[in-house]
Amino acid sequence: MSSGYPQVSIGIFGGSGLYALLDAYNEVHVETPYGPPSDAFMVGTLSGKSVAFLPRHGRTHTIAPHKINYRANLWAMQALGVTGIIAPSAVGSLQADIHPGSMVVCDQYVDRTTGRVDTFYDGDQVVHVSPADPYCPLLREHAIAAATKAGITVHQNGTLVVINGPRFSTKAESQWFTSNGWHVIGMTGYPEAMLARELAMPYVNISLVTDFDAGVVAGVEPVSHSEVMRVFAENIGNVRNVLSLMVADFPDTTSSPARRALDGHH
């Protein structure tokens, strides 16, 4: 499926502040059957490896979470030959022991979004893909090792609840999520992870905690966008370090369960 595009095996979706991630890059515009991706891909080098980086909100942060063309973004990653996706994102904490500045390498998600197109199979082919364990265990282990090596407090599992946005949660909603035992909350983790699974692409979420959501569990003020951006900016070096370490010795994902997601369907 190369379609004449440069082929790279490592894909990174990024948010604010990661635009200066690559040492040097070329811009690659990928056309997809689902319309344009969030931006041109930055295809270049990180830790001596070829990487395709896409800012999921666009490079000037103009695309709200509920407006992201997730299908185009994932399809384009596959067109570039990507066989493993690292997906850092800013999240709020729902538990008192998960502090801003720490990272959570999630092993589960709960989808609370509405109205997002979340499948490539909406034509006349009926395919049921299981996301029972939605994140690649090889890449999760690799991310945990990289964060540990970088000296960052890292929680080795957790459940990410994904809300639609662009609004934050009410206190009642936040309390409900906390009482369910869920760990962090974000706006972009779904359907990104599910669409990666439908394309049999190993995917790992790295949640950077920027705040305590509606403030309930920690008795602090509710989150504000400016506070999220401030904490993210403070910790962007940590995120870069983890990504650099992960890319430097990126694992072969051939044995990832995700690669077999479509077995029996084709």
Order of alpha helices (4+ residues) and beta strands (2+ residues): beta-beta-beta-beta-alpha-beta-beta-beta-alpha-beta-beta-alpha-beta-alpha-beta-alpha
